[in-house]
């Protein structure tokens, strides 16, 4: 092979390698964007669930700078609408229902135990 042909082959390989690196960078950027989007979505959902439970977003992790580990569910007043969205359906499944007619402390309604056995539910 002549020196000129070797140089062209090396240049072609370099161009091909550069394209492959560019493609890899593009795929890494796309994966990073997907992870960022997923993280943001999960963080929003976690914040909503924490608010529904009256918890810090760390749910009481000992090294949290916000709550110092005290932020377990019930740490603060729950957000009523988020409580109804996330927690009330679980309570209903267990036979506990929110009574809309009876106001309770901090505007959350009183909870009453339904006759779970009459409904065939078990706790």
N, C-alpha and C positions, 0 to 999 in steps of 0.2 A: 504494500500500500504506500502511496506517495505521501509526502509530508502535507501536501495540500488537501488530500482526501482525508487524512487523519484529523487535520484541523477542522474540516467541515463536519466530520463525525463527532468530534468532541464538542463543537458548537451546538450541533443538533441535540446531543445528550444534555448539554447544559440548559438549552431552551426547554427541553422536555422536563428536566428536573425542576426548573423554575416554575413551570406550569403546575407540576404536581404539588410543589410547596404552596403555591397560591391556592390551589384547590383545597389542600389540607387546612390552610388558614381560614378559608371561607367556611368550611364545615365546622371547624372549632368555634368560629364566631357565631354561627347559627346555633350550635349546641349550647353555647354560653347564653345566648338570648333566650332560648327555650327554658333553660334552668332558671334564669332571672325571672321570667314570666311565671313559672311554676312556683318559685319561692314567694313571689309577691302574692299570688293567689292563696297559697297555704298560710302565709302570714296574716292575710285579711280574714280568712276563715278562723284561724286560731284566735285572733283578736275578738271576733264576733262571739265565739263560743266562750271565751274568758269573760266578756261583758255579760253574757247570758247567765253565767254562773256566779257573777260577782267576784271574779278572780283577777289576779294580775295575769298578763300574757305569759308569764313563766310558769303559772300554776303552782307557785310556792317553791321554786328552786332555791336552795340555800344561798347561792352567791349572787342573786339578782340585786342589781343596784337600785331598782325601783321599790321593791317591797322587802328586801332583806330576808326573803324566804317565808314571809308571812302571807303571801298572796294566794293562798289556796281558795277553792270555791267557798263563797260566803264571806270573804275578806271585806268586801264592800257591797253596797246595795246593787243587786243585779239590774240590768237594763230590762224593763218589763217586756217590751216588744220582742227583744231577742230571747228572753226567757220563754215567752209563749211560742216562739218559732222553734227553738232547739230543745228546751227542757220539758215543756208541757206534754209533747207527744210521748216522751219516754215515761213520764209519770202516768199518763193515761193508759199506756200499755201495762203498767203495773197496777192499775186500778185506782190511781189517785187522780182526782179531777179538780180543776180550778173552778171555784164557784164565783161567777161574775157578779152575783147580787150582793155578796158580803164583802164590803171593803175591809182591808186588813192593813197592818202596819206598812208604811212606805208604799202604799197604793197597790202592792201585790195582793191578789185576792187570796182568801183563805183556802187552804187545801183540805179536802175531805177524803177519807178512805172509802172507796166504793166497796160494796160487798163483792170482793174478788171471787169468792167461791160460788156465788150465785151466777157470775158471768163465766165460770169455768176457768178462770185465770189462776195461776199459782205464782206466788212471790218467791 
